[in-house]
Amino acid sequence: MGNGIESLRCPGMRDLLPEETALYRRVEEGFARVCAAWGYSEIRTPTIEYLHLFTAAGTLSPQMLGRVYSFLDWDGWSGERVVLRPDATIPTVRLYVENTGGGRPARYFYVQNVFRFTGGDESREDWQCGVELIGNPSPAGDVELVLLGKAVLERLGLRDIEVGLSHAGLVRAVLAQTGLEPEEQAARYDRLLDGDLTVIQEIEARLPDLQAPLHLLFEAEGGTRQYLSDLRSAFAAAVPGIAGTLDELATVSDTLDRLDCPHGIQTTLVRNFEYYTGTVFEFRAAGCRMGSGGRYDGLIALVGGQSVPASGFALSLAEIVSHVGAVPEAATLPRRWLVEARGGDAATLAEAFAAAERLRALGNRVAIALPRMRAAPDDRLLTVERREGAFTYRLRDVAGAKIQDFRTLDEVVRVAEADGP
């Protein structure tokens, strides 16, 4: 310490002085404003959770579980072992199962701390800006979260944002082809999650029909369409299970291309979290990793709920704060618009997201409609559909059931401008 007094602060913990706290608060508020504009609602979960919530579901890699802070929460002689939450997604899933459930869609966001042991004075308490989207399957849900994360970082003043895409199924498909028992596959997957690339040689020895060195799948990165096509040519014959994974990743990538969202494919993004099942993604700016996320369709069932598609991401508050200045205030948000894509093709999805962005630019609060979503009486519903190669737009006022049909998005925007937010 500067005044010569030995610090009483625990290793790995950080104090936030007034100026830094004010910047954290402005970033949190900017994040919350963007999430609310996209139809998300804020939640908070307890700092302490049962350890078995994380172990019974088999959701964290052994390396991550080895870093949790756990202790007995004494209640007579029957104390349960609890942890300081090492991850915010699993508690959010518990909250959903216990309070919402029923397979209904939900959009949550939160600003919470997570605790993970590290050596020396490296940070052991990290604050995250997180989002969980429950009930929207791939590719629409994955596209929404990539665009939302990018919108948050842009709103906070970051530039030259890079998006990386991958898929958790790439590794699992390769391991499944080896013929190893499930326990042996899991052990090798854990080693890959921990960055042990010597596993690649062990896998290659069990797959003699590979058309290319396996390290190209786990270490390389590239553009979008051509890169995915190259991966298919190199590995699909020897690993047939990889084809569906590449198709899913290609649809997400194609939709983002149509929305002018630059991105690359990086097949080694998955780290430390075994609950990812589908598309995973990462956000970088100023050469630094700002956050990441992905799809975890099996997690809700593992925690005790129904099987519901879900995905999410977390951004590092400390990393963002170190790269941004003052965050401007946002206007008060008006009533909500819902935009529905009729059809799961990339073109219709892209048009729906583009329509939502045009409406947000006018100051409206806009969310992409989810399956089984309940519209409020004052919501406005815009349905985008593709017929005979052209898009059509139907606008419905939920309360008054007033219906208007349009041939172009510009016509919809003019009506929205006339009505005001």
N, C-alpha and C positions, 0 to 999 in steps of 0.2 A: 504493500500500500504506500501511496505517496507521502503520507504523514509519518511513516516509520512504525505504525502500529500493525502488528500481525493480524491478518484477516481472520475473522471468525466464520466466514462464509464456507459452506461445505464445498468440497471439490466438485467441479462440474456444474455448479449452480451459478446463476447470473443475477445481478441486481440491474434494474432498469431505473436510471435517473430521470428526473422530470422531462427533459427534452426528448429523450429516447422513448419514454412512455407515451408522450403526446404523438410521436410519429407512429408508434405501434397502433395507437387508437385510431389515427386517421386511416391507416392501412386497413384495419379491421372494419371501419365504417364504409370505406370504399368497396371492400369485398362484400359486405352485407348488402349494400345498395344494388350491386350487380346481381347477386343471387336472388334478391327479392324481385328484381325486374324480370328475371327468368322464371319466376313462379315457385321459388324455394322458400321454405319456412325454417326459422332458427330453432335449434334444440340444444340441450346440454345434458351430458351424462355424468354419473359420479366419478370421482377421481379413483375410488377404490372399487374393484370388482373381484368376484371369486376367481381364483386361479383356474378352476376347472372349466370356466367359460372359454378359456384360451387353449387348454390342453385336450378336453374331451372332443372338441371339434377337429383337432389336428390341424389347426389353421396357421400356426406360426412355425417357422423352421426351427430345428433344435438350436441353431446358433442364436436366433432371436429369443427363444425361451430361456436360454442361458444368460440373458441380459436383463431379465425382469427383476424388479424389486418385489419380493414376496415375504410375507410374515404371517404369523397366526393371529387372527382376530379373536381374542379370547372371549368365550361365553361359557363360564363354568369350566368344565373339562372337555367340552365338545367344540372347541374352537375350529373354525374353518380357515384354511390357508387362503389368503387374499393377496392381490397385487395392486401396485400403483399402475394404472392402465398403461401398457406399452404400445397400444394401438387404439385408434378412435373408431375404426369401422366396426369391429366386433361388438363393442358396447352399443353402437347405434343400431346394429341388427337386433341385439337383445331388446332394446327399447321398442323397435318396430314390432317384434313378435309379441311382446307383452302388452302393448298399448294400441297397436293398429291391426297388424296381421290380416287374416282373411284374404290374402292375396291382393288387397287393394294397393294402388300405386301411391307412392309418397316421394316428395322431394324435400330433403333436409340439408341444412348447412349448419356449421358450427365453427367456433373458434375455441380450441381446447389445447391443453398441454398433455404431452405423453412423456413417460419416464423410461429410460433405457440406460443400463449401466455401461460406462465406458472407462477406459484407463486414463490415468492422469487427470488433467483439468479439462478434458474435452467435455462438451455439453452433454449433460444427462437429463435435462429437462428441455424439451423443444415444444414451441407453440406452433400449432398448425391451423390453417384455414382450410376446412374440409367440406366436401360435398358428397352426399349419397343420393343416388337416383334409383328408386326401387319400383319395379313394375314395367320398365321399358326395355324390351329385348334389343339385342344387336340386330342391325347396325345403327338404328335410330338413336338408342341410348348412348352408344359410344361416340357418335358424331356430336350429340348435344354436349357431352362433357368436355370433349376436346375444344369445341367452340366456346363453351362457357369459361373454361380455364384460360384460354387465350384472351377472351374479353376482359376477364378480371385483371390480368397482367397489363393489358393495354390501358385499362381504366386507371391503373395505378402508375401510369407513366413509363412503363418499360417498353423498349423498342427492340426490333430485330429478334422477335421471339421465335424460337425453334421448337418444333413438335416432332417427337420421335414415336413411331408406332411399332408394336410387336404383338405377339399372341402367345399366351401361356400354353396353348395346345401344341405348339411346335416341339417343345421339349418332351411333352407327354407322349406325343405320337411316336417320336423316335424311340423312347424308352419302351413303349408297348411293343414295338416291333422286335425288340431284342429277345423276347421269350423269357425274360427274367420273371421271377415271382414278384407279386405286387410289393412285398416288403423290400425286396432288393431294388426294385425300381424306385421306391420312395427314398431309400438310402442314397442312391445315386443322384436323384433329383435334389435332395437336401445339399449334397456336396456341390452341385452346380449352382444352387441358390447362393451358397457361400463363396462362389467364385473359384472353386477348384476345377479347373479345366482339364486336369489329368484324366477326368472321367471320360473325356471324349475318346481317348485311345482305347479304353476298355469297351466302350460302345461300338467303336469301329470294328473291333475284333469279332463282334457278334453279328455284324452286318456286312458280309463279304460282297454283296451285290451293289453296294453304293457306287454311284456314277461320279462322285466327286468327294474330296476330303471333307469329313464332317465338320471340321473346324470352320469351314466357310459358312455353315449355318449358324454357328454360335458366336463367331467373332466378327463377321463382316457386317457391313451396313451399306445401304444404297438408296436409290431413289424409290420410285413407286412401282408403276406397272411393269417396266422391263425387269426390275430387280426381282419382283415376285414371280414373273414368268421364268427367270433364270433359276430360281429356287425350285420351282415346279419341275423343270426339265432335269435338274440335277438330282432331286431326291424323291420325287413322287413314285417312281417305279419301285424303288427299294423300300419306301415307307409310304404305302398307299393311304394310311390314315392322315397324312399331312395335307391331302388335297382339300378337304372341307375347311380346314383351318386357313389355308391360303385363300380360298374363295371368300371366306368371311372377312379376312383382312383386306382383300382387294375391294370389296364393296364399301367398306369404311373409307379406304383410301380414295376410291373413285368419287365418293360423295364429297369428301373434303376438297378434292381437285376442282369439282364443279363450283364449290363455294370459295375458291381462291384462297384456300388455307394451306400454305406451303408446309410440307412435312417430309420426313424420311422414314425408312424402315430400319429398325435396329433390333436384331433378334435376341439380344442379351439384356433386355430391360428388366426382366423379372428378377427380383431379389428379395429374400427374407420372408415373403408371404406365400404360403402354400394355397391360400384360398382363391387365388386368381384362376379363372377358368377360360377366359376368352381374350379379347383385345386388351392390351395394356399400352399405356402411353406415358410420355415424359415431357415436361416443359423446361426449356432452357432459355436464358437471356443473359446477355453480357458475358457469355462463356461459362455461366454457372447454372447448376441444376436448381430450379425453383420449386419443383414438385413433380409428383407422378401419381398414377392411379391405374385402374383397370376394372375388368368385369369379374364378378364373383357369383355366378348364377347358383352355385351349390351351397353357399354359406348359410342362407336363411334356413334351409332345411336341416343343416347340421346343428344349428342353434336351437331347433325345436319348432320351427314354423313350417308353413307350406313352402313348396318349391316355387320361388318367384325370381324372375330375372332381375339382376341388380348390378350396379357399378358405381364407382366413386373415385375421388382423387383428394389429395392433400397437398397444400402449398406450404412451404416453410416461411413463417413470418420473419424469422431472423434474416434469412437470405433476401427476402423482398425488401425489408427495411434498409438493408445495407446498400441497396441500389436505387432507391426512390427518394424523391423530395416530398414537398407538400402535396397533399391529395385534395383536389377541389371538391367542394360540396356538391351533392346531387340534389335535384329537385324532388319534391314530394311525389310519390308514385300514385297514379290514378287507378281506376278500375281495370280489371284484367281482361286481356284478349287471350283466346285459345286458338292455336293454329293446328289443324289436323291434316295429316298426309294420308290420302286414300290410296294405299298401295305401298309396298315395301321396296320398290326399285330406287336406285340411287338418284335418278333424275327427279322423281317426285319428292323424295326426302330433301334433296338440295333446294328445290323450289320452296318447300314449306319453311325451311330454316331461313332462306333468303327473304321470304315474306315477313317472317317474324322480326328479322333485323330491320327491315324497312319500317315496320310499325313501331319498333322501339325507338328508332331515330326520331320519331315524331313526339316522343315523350310518353309513350304508352307502356304499360306493364304487360309483357307478352310471354306466354309459356306454350311449348309444344304439347298438344293434348296427349295424354297417356291412355292406354286401355283401361276401361272401367272407371275413368275419372269422372267425378261428380261436378258438374258445372254449377256455379253460383248463379242466382237470379239476375245479377247485374253483369254477368260475363257476356262477351261477344265471341262467337265461334266462327272462325274462317276455315272452310274446308277446301283443300287443294287436291285436285284430281286430274289425271291425264287421260284424255279421250282422243283417240285417233291421232296421236302425235302432238296434240295441243293441250295446254293446261286450262282448266276452268276453275273458277273461284266462286264459292257460295258463302255469303255472309249471313249469319243468323243472330239476332238479338235474343238471348235465352229467355229473358223475362217476357217480352212481348211477342216472341215467336215470329218476328218480322224477318222475311227472307229476301235477299238480294243476290242476283247472279251477275257475274262479271266475266269478261273475256280476257282481260289483262290485269296484271298486278298494279299497274299505274292507276287504273280505275278504282281499285280498292283503296289505294293510298290517298287518292283525291277525296274519297268519301271520309276516310279517317281524318284527313286534314280539316275538312269542313265541320265534322262533329267535334273535333278537339279531344284532348286526352281526358 
